[in-house]
Amino acid sequence: MRAKVLERFPAGAPRGSWPAEEYAARRRAEGEPATVVMDLKSDAFLVVVPGPDED
């Protein structure tokens, strides 16, 4: 599965703050199927949407 990264958020957000989840929720409210995933290599949360599959 391919995905397009819409936004990156550092994993070190203040306690009780979920900026990636809040951003994804706003995108979902606009009709985009946004999901939050963790990129362990860069220690960041990524907001992604499904991208086109390449054959």
C-alpha positions as CSV (number, residue, x, y, z in Angstrom):
1,M,0.0,0.0,0.0
2,R,1.3,3.5,-0.9
3,A,0.5,6.5,1.2
4,K,0.9,10.3,0.8
5,V,2.3,12.2,3.8
6,L,0.2,15.3,4.5
7,E,2.0,16.5,7.6
8,R,4.8,15.6,10.1
9,F,4.7,16.2,13.9
10,P,7.5,15.6,16.3
11,A,6.8,12.9,18.8
12,G,7.8,15.1,21.7
13,A,4.6,17.1,22.0
14,P,3.7,18.4,25.5
15,R,1.7,16.0,27.7
16,G,-2.0,16.0,26.8
17,S,-1.3,17.5,23.4
18,W,-2.1,15.4,20.3
19,P,-1.4,17.7,17.3
20,A,-1.2,14.9,14.8
21,E,-4.5,13.4,15.9
22,E,-6.1,16.8,15.9
23,Y,-4.9,17.6,12.4
24,A,-6.0,14.2,11.1
25,A,-9.5,14.7,12.7
26,R,-9.8,18.0,10.8
27,R,-8.9,16.4,7.6
28,R,-11.4,13.5,8.1
29,A,-14.1,16.2,8.8
30,E,-13.3,17.6,5.4
31,G,-13.8,14.1,3.8
32,E,-10.2,12.9,3.5
33,P,-9.3,9.5,4.9
34,A,-6.4,10.7,7.1
35,T,-4.6,8.3,9.5
36,V,-1.8,8.9,12.0
37,V,1.2,6.6,11.9
38,M,4.4,6.6,13.8
39,D,7.7,6.8,11.9
40,L,10.2,5.3,14.4
41,K,13.2,6.2,12.3
42,S,12.5,9.9,12.5
43,D,10.7,9.8,15.8
44,A,7.7,11.6,14.3
45,F,4.0,11.1,13.8
46,L,2.9,11.3,10.2
47,V,-0.6,12.1,9.0
48,V,-1.1,10.1,5.8
49,V,-3.8,9.4,3.2
50,P,-3.9,6.4,0.8
51,G,-1.9,7.1,-2.3
52,P,-2.2,5.6,-5.8
53,D,-0.9,2.0,-6.1
54,E,2.0,1.7,-8.6
55,D,2.0,-1.4,-10.8
